Amino acid sequence: MLLDTNMHHPKRQSYTILEKYLLLLFSTFRLYNFEIEPIMNEFSQ
């Protein structure tokens, strides 16, 4: 049982890190769109 939890814990941990990274990337992308869009609208006018 102890061996089993040791086997699965690193996978779960790395998955959480990946999840956080994707969430951060997604947030950055949304922020980027939010900031870039008004600038692009100014250029197109």
Secondary structure, 3 states (H helix, E strand, C coil): CHHHHHHHHHHHHHHHHHHHHHHHHHHHHHHHHHHHHHHHHHHHC
